[in-house]
Amino acid sequence: MKKIVIALDGHSSCGKSTTAKKVAAALGYAYIDTGAMYRAVTLYMLRHHVALTNPKEVCDALDNIDISFHYNPKTKRNETYLNGLNVEDEIRKMYISNQVSEVSVVPEVRHAMVAQQQKMGRKRGVVMDGRDIGTAVFPDAEVKVFMTADVDTRARRRQQELLEKNQLVNLDEIRENLQKRDHIDSTRKESPLRRAEDAALLDTSHMTIDEQVDFVIDKVTSKLLEEAHAVKKVEA
Ligand code: DC
């Protein structure tokens, strides 16, 4: 069967990565968490005190950054590595969440990440979640979904996620972080967060994970059927 690109974009903490992982598993596709890449870059920039306003410093830093994903059979998930070191837990901490949007506005950072993501998806058969997948990374993605949810629901879900990692964070702090990130992500000059014209809207405020997964799988099925019919027509 033809392999396609599935782009899941949307606001912070509305269930994109959970949905993307499950859709990828159901289809036997690769899952690429582009937010993790921006988080890993942020960790590097903070550790090396890189001046984000100095393009030369930023480019030199980017030349020294290698991001990869490796499957961990113990946790049964793909984990993020920065220059060969597992940084999966570190990049999910609040101090990274508080800085990541500022790092993600830097044009040199975006160019490097977008190029790497396009390389990762060049053979297709990928589910990518992020902010600009359907608009900048793969504008030709066969299936695009723009996900959102009300901010209180997102904050509660994020708090629960952090709690599961033994991080106790106040709900107000999380809500503020989400709102701030949404604002920076949507108003930046370079590939801002926005719904692509051809993206289906999915509000997950009152949905279960399974319903979200079904929504995306339905879109994929319709697309593949549509393409199969088009091929048959050409052959007939
Ligand atoms: O998906 P996430 O919350 O882990 O993403 C963290 C941040 O990374 C997000 O606030 C903005 C940035 N990001 C981006 O600018 N473009 C992407 N494709 C993915 C994430």
Boltz pocket constraint, residues with backbone or C-beta under 6 A from the ligand:
constraints:
  - pocket:
      binder: B
      contacts: [[A, 12], [A, 13], [A, 34], [A, 35], [A, 36], [A, 38], [A, 39], [A, 100], [A, 101], [A, 104], [A, 129], [A, 130], [A, 131], [A, 132], [A, 133], [A, 181], [A, 185], [A, 191]]
      max_distance: 6.0
